[in-house]
Amino acid sequence: MSLSVMILEKEGGLAQTEFLEPSRKGYCLSCLDAVKTLQETGRFGEAQNELEDALRESENWREMAVACLLLGELFNKWGAASPSYTIAIMEKGAIYANRAVQLWQIARDEKLFEENPEDMDHLSSALYWKALNLASVAGLGGCERWTVLEALQAATEAAEQMSAMEDKKHSASEVKARRDFVEGIIVFCRAKALEGNHVSPTDFSDCYHQDTKDEVNFLRHQCLELFISAQEILSAGKQTMCDQNIKATTMIAVTYRLLGEREKAISWSEKEVQGRLQLHGEWNPRTQLAKRNLSMLKGITDEDEIEEDCCKLFSFESARSIKSEEITWSLDPFKLSSTWRMNCLLKIFLLTGVVKEFQIEEDKLIKFLQKVRKSYHDENPFHNWYHAWSVTHCAFMLMKETAIGKILGMKEKLAVLIACLTHDLSHPGVNSDFLIKSASPIALQFPFSNVLEQMHWDEARSLFEEGRETNFLSHVQEELRAEILEMVHQGILATDMQIHKQIVNSLSNRRDSLADFEEDDMTLLSDKAMTVYDATSPADRLELFKAVVHCADLSGQVMEAPVAYSFGRAVLEEFHQQAQREKMENLQESAFMKNLHE
Ligand SMILES: [Zn+2]
């Protein structure tokens, strides 16, 4: 690696640094290219190892400075590709970029290079990343090394030095675009620090409003103007987006979203997704994040519509107009509108017969479903509302089309639907093991090996507390309600993979006990199942009930190919993100979650 940095130095360019990209096309150095690839596929931890090795092995100040610069850039991208920026990542990024700046500045003062264009480019690039990383540190509330105010001050100075250097070299408009973008980020992060109550408006000599909310709003409009200005300059006369343009586009979308202007946020978000698809490809972590943000934005809009216009869009009337034949195995949750998905659930409750059987209050069931939907985190690649919806859909299809529906009673059927809907409620996107290793507050609250399932159940149970508008079982006789909820509890615990083997064994034993047992995995789905499960036995029904919830939870991969593929990718992505966090937070790494992009 050290050698590569040296070669790089001789060839005189940083193939990877996007900031320098326009003038650096054509440099393709194997090792840095490898780092670039690692970074583009989201394998930031591996890229970090490569670069830190290079830094350790560097033989002169220039090699060191280049490695630091690349690390400053790497951590910025790592932070930006994570669902939430973390101070640990941004602080490292700021420290490395700052070191790179110091090394080039010392070298310049010592006259180790005389206005050498490559060194000048590198220095201005290091200043760029220093400004961005320090602004992010400020936005996150500062760190041990820099308080919010110090970080903002240092970011502003770096941005000024960068502009001053570039004035000599680049065209005036390019310089302006870059300066506007960096300034926009600094203003944006100042607003973020204010909003997080890390500072107050009066901490700044140049505050415009005393009230935090007013000031934040004012700053957001100010940075929006800067981002738009940068974006317009960068787009002028160009057909395709460059990296810098995408960054500005992203920030415009984000700022509009924060300002509550959803339509504009969606339209800019769409531009971002298009640009990232063109420039980075489908599976680049930033493309994925952009897509998730866009669907979240659209989802939020739809949900708001639902709330505002609840009677018209999401209602039993609409649900009743769905034909039962419309609910088939081949429904693709990713292609359905969010309103249809919700109405489909109501239809499922109707078709199962539980609404009539338990005289479920329609208003409360609607409130329950809305609350459940909102409790899933859209930012999780896998454990989100699509998954919960799909699990419920699968369990319904099993009950509708196989002997299972003839064996389970109404209580079990209702419990299946509730358990499937709530089985991953408020899932944090990491597994129980991670929560325990990182001593998360959730793990302290539920000190069991199945932390998550305990938490999901706790959340589910709270929806049925007395007086809650989501408690659609409030009028059901107490003993019966307790029985149903206990079954829901058992169902949620049955989604714990630790009991996977136990459930598979229970199914195999039942199948093997069939008189005319055939080597056919589908046997239990035929009416033969009715001869091995006693529909009058509560224990048999409970066993089958748990198997249904467990199997539905794992059903993503038996759906039609596009759906199976989407769920498969999503689960890998979520594991991959956990592996990255384990690395960042120095936790023992989960072997099965590593290297999933290979
Ligand atoms: Zn699940």
Residues whose N, C-alpha, C, O or C-beta is under 5 A from the ligand:
A	BS01	ZN	D424 D553
